[in-house]
Amino acid sequence: MILLAGGYWVEGRAVPHHRRRGEGVTRLHNVTLTNATLGPAMATGGELVLQGYRIDRFGKDMFDLLARTASLTLRKGSIPNVFFASDTLDSFQIDSTGLESFDLNPFPSPNLRILQITRNSLELISPRISYLTGLRTLDLSQNRLTHVELNLFEPMRQLRDLDLSVNRIVRIEAVGKTGQPLTVRNLWVSYNRLVAFDEFPEAFPSLATMRLHGNDWSCPWVDWARGEIMRKGITVFGADYDCSGDRRGGLCCYDNLKSTTENGQPVDVPTLIIENEPNGTIGVKFGEVEIFY
């Protein structure tokens, strides 16, 4: 495969979100990728950033060239299709490449710990993403997702951070009741089109923090969810400030939308104590639990 030649090397420092934090970052801009041109990048042992490339499909042949790279970022340019085929990558980021399709082979790939697909055109999550069993962080923010099946994340027994924010999601669901509970501790679903979130909180027994603002929540669901948040001791970050509906506990909601809790009825909400801090933070206290919006 021949890419545009005449590019250049850029050596930099960064703080990537993986175990090689603080090591050098090598950036390639439109350099023809061969074993010879990649040699210096392989020698640094840090992060490799390929920026501005235009490739219709980034697949096995490309990953083979990068077999000694532990952290790879594809940034900008045009790479609409990625077929993941690496046994060595620890961290993989696809940022602003116009990505429409991400897929991989149907067998376990346990070594990848961080996958970030952000600011792209991804509309569907491939069912084969379940084979990335070693993921700790999965960031699918700022795409065009409309539906999410939680079952896809069940095989990821080390998954801690799941970011689904800034999409077009109208439904997050579990298909059937056959799997294990998720291991997610930090969940972001802000800035979507959700009216209710029926799988919360049962599907997330380890959940510690979440972001919910920027949706089309039903007020009965918000009332019920606030009670669950209190009961579970979950910390919620973020708030809706520009609200055309009702604002309850920092979340904008609408009374004319129906809640779809498991039994179809909103759960009674415990008595809340709400304090407005000088810095604009809203603190909600229930017993010994504090939540800040």
Sequence and secondary structure as in RCSB ss.txt:
>XXXX:A:sequence
MILLAGGYWVEGRAVPHHRRRGEGVTRLHNVTLTNATLGPAMATGGELVLQGYRIDRFGKDMFDLLARTASLTLR
KGSIPNVFFASDTLDSFQIDSTGLESFDLNPFPSPNLRILQITRNSLELISPRISYLTGLRTLDLSQNRLTHVEL
NLFEPMRQLRDLDLSVNRIVRIEAVGKTGQPLTVRNLWVSYNRLVAFDEFPEAFPSLATMRLHGNDWSCPWVDWA
RGEIMRKGITVFGADYDCSGDRRGGLCCYDNLKSTTENGQPVDVPTLIIENEPNGTIGVKFGEVEIFY
>XXXX:A:secstr
       EEEEEE   SSTTTTSEEEEEES    HHHHHHHHHH SEEEEES B SEE HHHHHHTTT SEEEEE
SSB  EEEE  SS SEEEEESS   EEEE SS   S  EEEEESS      GGGGG TT SEEE  SS   EEEG
GGGTT TT  EEE  SS   EEE SSS S     SEEE  SS  S  TTTTTT TT  EEE  SS EEHHHHHHH
HHHHHHHT EEE    S SSEEETTEEEETTS    TTSS       EEEE TTS EEEEETTEEEE 
